[in-house]
């Protein structure tokens, strides 16, 4: 029997950033640090759990089933680890600013 696997549509870094911004919410109400995902009680859950309501940057990439190329591109953009970037900053503002910058790349004049 031949296994049929779904092929994913290519996802640009810009599109991935927009999806992440949407998942985290306008004020970062669905973003966390320190763990991959939590439920409404604040308990740690799997990123794909239906109970998950908040995700870290890395957990959100997994939750959205973004391809490995996107993870690699974010690491290159950050200049290091996604987890260290997410957990090393005090607020969602740093994460949001990075995602907004990536979601709206500068156009050449």
Secondary structure by P-SEA (a helix, b strand, c coil): cbbbbbbbccccaaaaaaaaaaaaccccccccccccccccccccccccccccccccaaaaaaaacccaaaaaaaaaaacccaaaaaaacccaaaaaaaaaaaacccccc
